[in-house]
Amino acid sequence: MTNIIMLGLVSFFMDLSAEMVYPLIPLYLSAAFGATPALVGVIEGIAESTASLLKVFSGYLTDRYQRKKPIAFIGYAAGLVYKAALLISVSWAGVLAARVIDRLGKGIRTTPRDVMVADSADKKSLGGAFGVHKALDMLGSALGILTAFLLLRGMASSGGTDYKKVFLISMIPAVLSLVMFLFIKEKRAQRERKAPERFWAQARSLSKPLKRYLLITLLFTLGNSSNTFLLLRAKSAGFNDVNVILLYFLYNLTASLLAIPFGRLSDRLGRKNLLFFGYLAFALVYLGFAFVSGTAGLIALFVLYGLYTAMTTGVERALIAEISPPELKGTMLGLHATLVGVALLPASLLFGLLWTSFGPELPFVLGACLALVSALLLLFFFKPGAAVEGAARP
């Protein structure tokens, strides 16, 4: 459990740093460079998808060489470089470059970190372990957003908003995140040395449940665009920049408080059941964002969005770790993250274009419909089973 907590603290400090900045990006792009929702969609889609291509490769390297901690450290260090790149950016292209650096770092670090969490947990409490990590992760996000809110409110009361000052301050927790690596102990499994098989040769041996779940995830993500659109929707509904940040804080705080209970619940009731209701919650959130107009409604939707995140993010990682072959655990966690990231590019591009052309209602309704279809496919066509078909690999 100590290792899991230390890994959670790494994510806590890095997410504190990241979320001081992330909700400001669409506001900064709009205020400093006049960016439209379509341009925001292009920037977020390119950043997320380009970086996500690395996740499957970092997962493969994790499985191949069993060097999880150094790979994760490099990925987290990129978060510090990201803040420096934002400080020197003078155009939306500079912000795009900074976002790509940040997402590249996430693409490198996510899989080895998740494998370390899985390796440090008891098999009977895997959901709870990922819940603990996610709770610390989201708590860092919440505190980062609250810090950004307090800084922006103080700047607004002084007659101006200095986004780059926030970017500079956000570098402090990023450094603390890297310091936490000193206290992490990596568990390295002893494996028989043999010539590695090609990835696609290994992929053919995967079980049908794993393949089906990956396809369902891909479909779901096509309707799940960047969170920046939720912030823009709140702003278009009448919230000012400072209050938009507070809404995002509420979302992250909700997810942090509920991540551990839902992770442990998945250990008892099964991952599939939690994911099904999580997808339904997402569909309700996006349907609500399509037609919401009042302040109370928006607040409730951000809370419900936090509920969805707590029900799915840690649980789906625990599920992938369970139904993947042991020697491909990192690769499959990486492949799952890659599919999600790659799907975000067309999802964000389409979302931004539909919003610009027809208003926010149509893209949010489309996302809700895809989430509902994904939930039904999960319910009727996905049955968790063995990791591999036929003879298990050593």
Number of C-alpha atoms within 10 A of each C-alpha: 12 11 18 23 17 21 25 28 22 29 29 29 27 29 28 28 33 26 25 29 24 21 25 24 18 23 21 21 18 16 12 13 13 12 16 16 25 18 20 25 28 22 22 25 25 24 24 27 23 20 22 29 21 25 30 23 19 26 31 24 18 27 21 14 9 21 15 24 19 15 21 25 21 15 24 27 19 21 27 24 16 23 25 17 18 22 17 12 15 11 12 19 12 15 21 20 18 24 25 22 23 25 26 25 27 23 30 27 27 24 33 32 25 26 25 23 24 23 18 18 18 12 15 11 18 26 32 25 27 26 31 25 27 27 28 25 25 30 26 29 30 27 21 28 30 23 22 29 24 15 19 23 17 14 15 14 9 9 8 11 17 12 21 17 13 20 23 15 17 26 21 15 22 26 18 16 27 21 13 17 18 9 12 16 15 16 15 12 9 7 9 7 6 6 6 8 8 8 11 8 9 15 14 12 16 20 19 18 19 25 14 17 23 19 16 20 21 22 19 23 24 23 27 25 25 20 14 21 21 22 23 19 21 26 17 12 15 13 18 11 20 18 17 21 26 21 24 28 28 20 24 30 23 24 29 27 19 21 32 24 17 24 31 21 20 27 18 12 11 16 25 21 14 21 23 20 16 24 25 18 24 26 28 21 24 25 21 19 25 20 14 17 15 11 12 9 13 21 17 16 23 23 21 20 25 27 24 27 26 28 30 25 18 27 32 23 22 28 21 22 23 21 19 22 23 17 16 21 25 34 28 28 27 31 24 24 24 24 21 23 28 22 23 29 25 20 22 32 23 20 30 26 19 18 20 14 11 11 14 23 18 17 26 26 21 18 24 27 18 18 29 19 17 24 25 15 17 20 15 8 12 17 14 17 14 17 22 21 13 10 7 11 11 8
